[in-house]
């Protein structure tokens, strides 16, 4: 039988497993009530000032709406917007005093992935997170799903902006047809899961239901704003998962997504992903069942689901079970050093770890298991980066006191000895930064 962790171990667990890694002095504050510290962030989340970028978002919308020739000329400016916003997002995660809230933002942004693998959305990805993800962390899964499905970044990424019902006015006139991408991914990746009980006919039906969900047109230009176009929408009834949708217009899509959000398969799929992210690569069935039950009982109220996760004993019994991805590791390292990097250092550090923000290789997002991040080449890049960083900080940081401050509650004898016996401060700090206690959560 495993023993209940000591308070400071629980504080480290709360800061690392549920958060983004502790900052100096933070564990003592968390240790008074680790679960209460987490639940308080469910009640009063605050969007960091660093990620607010209304001026850049308006510029992105204007730039996107220009002619194809001008858009090509301005591509460099779109990249500037992406880089600037991505760096400020990273710095906000290093700085934040609400890391549990920010980890939820990271989880849901990855669940509802959009990626700059489609370059057309490079200037929109951070606005997508700000507008479609962040406002709904404290609300329901249904509301987040509807916001995601109507955001220009998602409509462009999965090609729904160009999806036309074959029997719609535009389809008949120009011979256009549906694109199935958004319909498929909404069910396979966002709601029901690949084993959720849908068929290819259901994919086609949802794609037809969502025709007309597109972008605004202003003065003969396409603008990065959502707009429903009746002339693109497939008329007539559609059958999805055995239910007929014949409301017509945009109401069909809202009704269909509402049904998917409330489906029992969705509850289980989301519960499984949350458990894998916060507890273990192999999700404990008891935690999955508990979270799925709360999801159904509360109609997908996300703070209730997360509160239930915090209350699950299994979530506290296996510290350092998960392997941090490159972004999490980089953020946690700068938090441990109490250093907020500038834009060049932020993006350069991520690049050294072979990571770019919003650059997932597919709509499935970045993987959430150790095997995807612990390959020999990836670990070597972490070691190289850690040594480079350690040489920069060796004059300012005593590795032994830093080890006690950053990971003291879980500091293993092996790591303590390696840091203490290192031939130089730089090597001692590098050994600390690549220790299992800092690479795992």
TORMAR-850614 format. One record per residue (C-alpha): x, y, z. Coordinates in nm, 4 decimals, always signed. Each point is the difference from the previous one (the first is absolute). Layout:
% residues N
         xx         yy         zz
          X          Y          Z
...
//
This chain:
% residues 441
         xx         yy         zz
    +0.0000    +0.0000    +0.0000
    +0.1379    +0.3406    -0.0974
    +0.0339    +0.2641    +0.2667
    -0.1722    +0.3372    -0.0231
    +0.2607    +0.2510    -0.1256
    +0.1384    +0.2578    +0.2379
    -0.1281    +0.3594    -0.0375
    +0.2969    +0.1368    -0.1934
    -0.0015    -0.3067    -0.2239
    -0.3655    +0.0711    -0.0658
    +0.0872    +0.3616    -0.0731
    +0.2627    -0.1079    -0.2530
    -0.2491    -0.2442    -0.1481
    -0.2642    +0.2749    -0.0342
    +0.2472    +0.2429    -0.1571
    +0.1508    -0.2565    -0.2364
    -0.2706    -0.2502    -0.0917
    -0.2862    +0.2496    -0.0181
    +0.1999    +0.3161    -0.0638
    +0.3089    +0.1056    -0.1926
    +0.2674    -0.0573    +0.2620
    +0.0710    +0.1972    +0.3180
    +0.1613    +0.3400    +0.0201
    +0.2368    +0.0746    +0.2920
    -0.1977    +0.0431    +0.3216
    -0.3201    -0.1345    -0.1504
    +0.0019    -0.3434    +0.1639
    -0.0248    +0.1458    +0.3500
    -0.3152    +0.1894    -0.0988
    -0.1555    -0.2975    -0.1775
    +0.0878    -0.2372    +0.2849
    -0.2575    +0.1560    +0.2305
    -0.2813    -0.1417    -0.2149
    +0.1084    -0.1506    -0.3344
    -0.3488    -0.1035    -0.1110
    -0.1471    +0.3294    +0.1068
    +0.2707    +0.1825    -0.1966
    -0.1062    -0.1898    -0.3116
    -0.3733    +0.0442    +0.0514
    +0.0355    +0.3730    +0.0558
    +0.1312    +0.0246    -0.3556
    -0.3183    -0.1666    -0.1223
    -0.2068    +0.2736    +0.1615
    +0.1795    +0.3109    -0.1153
    +0.2135    -0.0448    -0.3141
    +0.1664    +0.3125    -0.1361
    +0.1211    +0.0396    -0.3577
    +0.3616    +0.1261    +0.0163
    +0.0569    +0.3459    -0.1403
    +0.2895    -0.1392    -0.2045
    -0.2320    -0.2079    -0.2208
    -0.2432    +0.2817    -0.0715
    +0.0824    +0.1385    -0.3402
    -0.3036    +0.1757    -0.1434
    +0.2050    +0.2238    -0.2257
    +0.1813    -0.2950    -0.1553
    -0.3251    -0.1948    -0.0356
    -0.1622    +0.2875    -0.1910
    +0.3092    +0.0283    -0.2162
    -0.0148    -0.3722    -0.0701
    -0.3621    +0.0262    -0.1056
    +0.0754    +0.2917    -0.2304
    +0.3041    -0.1668    -0.1484
    -0.1873    -0.3208    -0.0618
    -0.2747    +0.1913    -0.1776
    +0.2272    +0.1563    -0.2596
    +0.0323    -0.1255    -0.3552
    +0.2047    -0.3144    -0.0616
    +0.2839    +0.2080    -0.1444
    +0.0142    +0.2352    +0.2972
    -0.0343    -0.2907    +0.2439
    +0.3093    -0.1533    -0.1513
    +0.1906    +0.3257    +0.0386
    -0.1116    +0.0261    +0.3634
    +0.0817    -0.3596    +0.0914
    +0.3070    +0.1191    +0.1893
    -0.2221    +0.2185    +0.2176
    -0.2308    -0.2935    +0.0739
    +0.3029    -0.1993    +0.1137
    +0.1018    +0.2927    +0.2210
    -0.3437    -0.0044    +0.1638
    +0.0281    -0.3756    +0.0601
    +0.3496    +0.0241    +0.1480
    -0.0824    +0.2939    +0.2231
    -0.3183    -0.1536    +0.1352
    +0.1592    -0.3429    +0.0479
    +0.2887    +0.1488    +0.1978
    -0.2350    +0.2010    +0.2217
    -0.2082    -0.3136    +0.0606
    +0.3149    -0.1891    +0.1068
    +0.1081    +0.2806    +0.2305
    -0.3486    +0.0114    +0.1515
    +0.0354    -0.3674    +0.0898
    +0.3385    +0.0638    +0.1616
    -0.1430    +0.2924    +0.1968
    -0.3494    -0.1228    +0.0936
    -0.1260    -0.0442    +0.3546
    -0.2885    -0.2124    -0.1362
    +0.1857    -0.2913    -0.1560
    -0.2884    -0.2467    +0.0432
    -0.2199    +0.2239    -0.2119
    +0.2761    +0.0409    -0.2580
    +0.0580    -0.3754    -0.0193
    -0.3687    -0.0412    -0.0805
    +0.0410    +0.2543    -0.2793
    +0.2874    -0.2071    -0.1379
    -0.2028    -0.3208    +0.0263
    -0.3065    +0.1356    -0.1801
    +0.2027    +0.1811    -0.2658
    +0.1678    -0.3309    -0.0770
    -0.3291    -0.1908    +0.0106
    -0.1510    +0.2438    -0.2501
    +0.3205    +0.0324    -0.2005
    +0.0585    +0.2522    -0.2744
    +0.3473    -0.0003    -0.1492
    +0.2267    +0.2250    -0.2005
    +0.0671    -0.3066    -0.2123
    -0.2679    +0.1873    -0.1930
    +0.1906    +0.3326    -0.0401
    -0.3167    +0.1940    -0.0863
    -0.0992    -0.0002    +0.3682
    +0.3363    +0.1036    +0.1493
    -0.1338    +0.3440    +0.0868
    -0.3168    -0.1419    +0.1584
    +0.1145    -0.2792    +0.2318
    +0.0574    +0.2086    +0.3120
    -0.3232    +0.1917    -0.0542
    -0.1718    -0.3397    -0.0260
    +0.1225    -0.1013    +0.3442
    -0.0951    +0.3388    +0.1459
    -0.3479    +0.0058    -0.1539
    -0.1126    -0.3636    -0.0242
    +0.1830    -0.1765    +0.2862
    +0.0731    +0.2356    +0.2886
    -0.3530    +0.1441    +0.0479
    -0.1446    -0.3490    +0.0487
    +0.2455    -0.1593    +0.2469
    -0.2416    +0.1062    +0.2728
    -0.3111    -0.1050    -0.1958
    -0.1306    -0.3024    -0.1869
    +0.1513    -0.2292    -0.2565
    -0.2969    +0.0702    -0.2263
    +0.0700    +0.3732    -0.0074
    +0.3676    -0.0587    -0.0730
    -0.0860    -0.2444    -0.2793
    -0.2334    +0.2505    -0.1634
    +0.2591    +0.2777    +0.0282
    +0.2712    -0.2203    -0.1494
    -0.2158    -0.1166    -0.2917
    -0.0848    +0.3594    -0.0928
    +0.3461    +0.1491    +0.0307
    +0.1700    +0.1057    -0.3257
    +0.3209    -0.1835    +0.0937
    -0.1823    -0.3343    +0.0291
    -0.2180    +0.0612    -0.3053
    +0.3132    +0.0643    -0.2062
    +0.2153    -0.2699    +0.1564
    -0.2555    -0.2742    -0.0708
    -0.1284    +0.1505    -0.3266
    -0.3606    +0.0592    +0.1026
    +0.0126    +0.3596    -0.1225
    -0.0002    -0.1429    -0.3545
    -0.2490    -0.2837    +0.0634
    -0.3101    +0.0381    -0.2195
    -0.3182    -0.2064    -0.0038
    -0.0336    -0.1585    -0.3464
    -0.3716    +0.0885    -0.0112
    +0.0476    +0.3509    +0.1395
    -0.0367    +0.3013    -0.2267
    +0.3780    +0.0316    -0.0334
    +0.0458    -0.3750    -0.0390
    -0.2521    -0.0253    -0.2811
    +0.1341    +0.3086    -0.1756
    +0.3707    -0.0852    +0.0213
    +0.0101    -0.3762    +0.0541
    +0.1532    +0.0359    +0.3491
    -0.0088    -0.2751    +0.2638
    +0.0489    -0.0648    +0.3704
    +0.3322    -0.0358    +0.1806
    -0.0161    -0.2689    +0.2701
    +0.3021    +0.1062    +0.2080
    -0.1739    +0.2009    +0.2726
    -0.2895    -0.2457    +0.0293
    +0.2404    -0.2925    +0.0400
    +0.2343    +0.1633    +0.2504
    -0.2836    +0.1416    +0.2084
    -0.1141    -0.3555    +0.0671
    +0.3285    -0.1924    -0.0062
    +0.2243    +0.2451    +0.1865
    -0.2207    +0.2539    +0.1764
    -0.3094    -0.1822    +0.1313
    -0.0871    -0.3703    -0.0427
    +0.3462    -0.1424    -0.0605
    +0.0988    -0.2478    -0.2684
    -0.1930    -0.2779    +0.1776
    -0.2980    +0.2219    +0.0792
    -0.2521    -0.1806    -0.2186
    -0.0232    +0.2174    -0.3122
    +0.0285    -0.1070    -0.3644
    +0.1259    +0.1531    -0.3227
    -0.3614    +0.0860    -0.0778
    -0.0090    +0.2013    +0.3224
    +0.3161    +0.1853    -0.1065
    -0.1653    +0.0950    -0.3291
    -0.3199    +0.1014    +0.1783
    +0.1830    +0.2308    +0.2424
    +0.2006    +0.1502    -0.2860
    -0.3272    +0.0772    -0.1816
    -0.1499    +0.1466    +0.3178
    +0.3004    +0.2341    +0.0369
    -0.0003    +0.1284    -0.3574
    -0.0333    +0.3762    +0.0035
    +0.2128    +0.0366    +0.3151
    +0.2603    +0.2204    -0.1634
    +0.1703    +0.3394    +0.0032
    -0.1361    +0.3494    -0.0480
    +0.0213    +0.1821    -0.3312
    +0.0621    +0.3735    +0.0058
    +0.0374    +0.2081    -0.3155
    +0.0927    -0.2993    -0.2165
    +0.2579    -0.1237    +0.2537
    -0.0094    -0.2880    +0.2458
    +0.0427    +0.1119    +0.3610
    +0.1060    -0.2144    +0.2974
    -0.3389    +0.0188    +0.1705
    -0.2673    -0.2705    +0.0230
    -0.3079    +0.0331    -0.2173
    -0.2715    -0.2470    -0.0986
    -0.0870    -0.0054    -0.3702
    -0.3384    -0.1456    -0.0880
    +0.0936    -0.0185    -0.3684
    +0.2724    -0.2580    +0.0892
    -0.2158    -0.2067    +0.2375
    -0.1271    -0.3409    -0.1070
    -0.3832    +0.0060    +0.0146
    -0.2252    -0.2786    +0.1285
    +0.0066    -0.2357    +0.2998
    +0.3174    -0.1859    +0.1054
    +0.0309    -0.3041    +0.2272
    +0.2845    -0.0004    +0.2511
    +0.0434    -0.2838    +0.2541
    -0.3593    -0.1059    -0.0695
    -0.1457    +0.3442    +0.0642
    -0.1503    +0.2201    -0.2712
    +0.1042    +0.3642    -0.0265
    -0.2285    +0.2143    -0.2124
    +0.0028    +0.3373    +0.1745
    +0.1598    +0.1605    -0.3030
    +0.2775    +0.2578    -0.0022
    +0.2513    +0.0475    +0.2775
    -0.2374    -0.1460    +0.2610
    +0.0683    -0.3493    -0.1360
    +0.3684    +0.0253    +0.0820
    -0.0622    +0.1333    +0.3493
    -0.2464    -0.2808    +0.0712
    +0.2375    -0.2662    -0.1340
    +0.3014    +0.1252    +0.1985
    -0.2135    +0.0282    +0.3131
    -0.0970    -0.3651    -0.0393
    +0.3640    -0.1021    -0.0464
    +0.1100    +0.2020    +0.3041
    -0.2551    -0.1812    +0.2192
    +0.0586    -0.3496    -0.1379
    +0.1159    -0.2678    +0.2504
    +0.2875    -0.0954    -0.2318
    +0.1221    +0.3589    +0.0166
    -0.0030    -0.0080    +0.3796
    +0.2127    -0.3142    +0.0033
    +0.2374    +0.1236    -0.2696
    +0.0636    +0.3325    +0.1740
    +0.0352    -0.1706    +0.3387
    +0.2587    -0.2394    -0.1446
    +0.2058    +0.2807    -0.1537
    -0.0089    +0.2065    +0.3195
    +0.1069    -0.3007    +0.2063
    +0.2828    -0.0788    -0.2399
    +0.1177    +0.3616    +0.0147
    -0.0153    +0.0508    +0.3755
    +0.0492    -0.3471    +0.1493
    +0.1743    -0.2615    -0.2150
    +0.0687    -0.1037    -0.3575
    -0.2088    -0.3086    +0.0718
    -0.3136    +0.1668    +0.1470
    -0.1305    -0.1676    +0.3190
    -0.3555    -0.1218    -0.0791
    -0.1385    +0.1213    +0.3329
    +0.1011    +0.3590    -0.0704
    -0.1420    -0.0187    -0.3524
    -0.3325    -0.1267    +0.1318
    -0.0179    +0.2706    +0.2658
    +0.0744    +0.2844    -0.2397
    -0.2365    -0.1332    -0.2668
    -0.2753    -0.0218    +0.2600
    +0.0527    +0.3597    +0.1133
    +0.0138    +0.1148    -0.3639
    -0.3438    -0.1540    -0.0613
    -0.1497    +0.1144    +0.3312
    +0.1060    +0.3627    -0.0481
    -0.0692    +0.0198    -0.3755
    +0.3694    +0.0374    -0.0731
    +0.0768    +0.2724    +0.2553
    +0.3784    +0.0039    -0.0198
    +0.0839    +0.1471    +0.3457
    -0.2113    -0.2752    +0.1591
    +0.1853    -0.2665    -0.1969
    +0.3373    +0.1484    +0.0960
    -0.1013    +0.0307    +0.3648
    -0.0911    -0.3695    -0.0044
    +0.3426    -0.0758    -0.1456
    +0.1713    +0.1925    +0.2801
    -0.2010    -0.2066    +0.2505
    +0.1019    -0.3346    -0.1543
    +0.2556    -0.1658    +0.2251
    +0.1572    -0.1754    -0.2986
    +0.1049    +0.3380    -0.1370
    +0.2214    +0.0530    +0.3057
    +0.1535    -0.3442    +0.0548
    +0.2496    -0.0211    -0.2861
    +0.2204    +0.3089    -0.0206
    +0.2363    +0.0323    -0.2942
    -0.2013    -0.2502    -0.2037
    -0.0323    +0.2227    -0.3081
    +0.2833    +0.1197    -0.2275
    -0.0217    +0.3699    -0.0820
    -0.0238    +0.0962    -0.3629
    +0.2586    +0.2467    -0.1300
    -0.2168    +0.3071    +0.0592
    -0.0865    -0.1018    +0.3575
    +0.3631    -0.0804    +0.0765
    +0.1207    +0.3328    -0.1327
    -0.2623    +0.1971    +0.1955
    +0.0695    -0.1949    +0.3203
    +0.3743    +0.0639    -0.0303
    -0.0371    +0.3763    -0.0284
    -0.2524    -0.0009    +0.2864
    +0.2479    -0.1905    +0.2182
    +0.2691    +0.2570    -0.0836
    -0.2409    +0.2904    +0.0653
    +0.1015    +0.1464    -0.3332
    -0.2374    +0.1433    -0.2605
    +0.1608    -0.0212    -0.3450
    -0.0466    +0.2545    -0.2762
    -0.1446    -0.0877    -0.3421
    +0.3309    -0.1138    -0.1467
    +0.0809    -0.2188    +0.2998
    -0.3532    -0.1433    +0.0153
    -0.0261    -0.1065    -0.3615
    +0.3691    -0.0894    -0.0224
    -0.0296    -0.2349    +0.2981
    -0.3018    -0.1737    -0.1500
    +0.1768    -0.0268    -0.3347
    +0.3005    -0.1609    +0.1716
    -0.2392    -0.2636    +0.1298
    -0.1449    -0.0454    -0.3494
    -0.3354    +0.1507    +0.0970
    -0.2117    +0.2738    -0.1575
    -0.3197    +0.1363    +0.1510
    -0.3184    -0.1145    -0.1785
    +0.1966    -0.2255    -0.2345
    -0.1556    -0.3396    +0.0725
    +0.0601    -0.2454    -0.2857
    -0.3675    -0.0912    -0.0401
    -0.3492    +0.0911    +0.1259
    +0.0542    -0.2555    +0.2776
    +0.2317    +0.2522    +0.1686
    +0.3234    -0.0677    +0.1828
    +0.0188    -0.3489    +0.1562
    -0.0492    -0.0304    +0.3753
    +0.2103    -0.3051    +0.0882
    +0.3634    -0.0337    +0.1042
    +0.1077    -0.2011    -0.3037
    -0.0633    +0.3014    -0.2240
    +0.2351    +0.2289    +0.1958
    +0.2661    -0.2272    +0.1509
    +0.1747    -0.1205    -0.3163
    +0.3814    +0.0076    +0.0232
    +0.0397    +0.2943    -0.2399
    -0.2617    +0.2050    +0.1856
    +0.1665    -0.0695    +0.3362
    +0.3393    +0.0940    -0.1457
    -0.1418    +0.3352    -0.1129
    -0.1269    +0.0620    +0.3529
    +0.3438    -0.0738    +0.1402
    +0.1686    +0.2320    -0.2498
    -0.2484    +0.2793    +0.0721
    +0.0279    -0.0472    +0.3777
    +0.3817    +0.0259    -0.0112
    -0.0179    +0.3135    -0.2136
    -0.2484    +0.1557    +0.2419
    +0.1990    -0.1081    +0.3050
    +0.3145    +0.1706    -0.1251
    -0.2007    +0.3202    -0.0362
    -0.1300    -0.0205    +0.3597
    +0.2984    -0.1503    +0.1843
    +0.1088    +0.3348    +0.1460
    -0.3441    +0.0680    +0.1473
    -0.1236    -0.3399    +0.1190
    +0.1368    -0.2423    +0.2582
    -0.1150    -0.3388    -0.1339
    -0.0251    -0.1608    +0.3440
    -0.2260    +0.2684    +0.1456
    -0.1886    +0.0147    -0.3288
    -0.0644    -0.3745    +0.0195
    -0.1376    +0.0362    +0.3510
    -0.2178    +0.2931    -0.1069
    -0.1321    -0.1421    -0.3268
    -0.0460    -0.3705    +0.0704
    +0.0918    -0.0436    +0.3657
    -0.3120    -0.1966    +0.1003
    +0.0702    -0.2707    -0.2586
    +0.3781    +0.0376    -0.0371
    +0.1452    -0.3497    -0.0287
    +0.3311    -0.0952    +0.1663
    +0.1436    -0.0703    -0.3450
    -0.0820    +0.3455    -0.1339
    +0.1144    +0.1676    +0.3225
    +0.3356    -0.1771    -0.0184
    +0.0480    +0.0704    -0.3725
    -0.0637    +0.3716    +0.0475
    +0.2166    +0.0227    +0.3138
    +0.2967    -0.1811    -0.1539
    -0.0059    +0.1739    -0.3389
    +0.3430    +0.1479    -0.0879
    -0.1459    +0.3439    -0.0729
    -0.3081    +0.2099    +0.0712
    -0.1007    -0.0165    -0.3666
    +0.0158    -0.3792    -0.0078
    -0.1845    -0.0270    +0.3309
    -0.2777    +0.2235    -0.1254
    -0.0184    -0.1867    -0.3322
    -0.0322    -0.3318    +0.1856
    -0.2840    +0.1505    +0.2024
    -0.1767    +0.1265    -0.3109
    +0.0080    -0.3419    -0.1680
    -0.0879    -0.1944    +0.3140
    -0.3083    -0.2268    -0.0034
    -0.1557    +0.2298    +0.2612
    -0.0044    +0.2886    -0.2482
    -0.0722    -0.1987    -0.3155
    -0.2970    -0.1872    +0.1428
    -0.3240    +0.1030    +0.1582
//
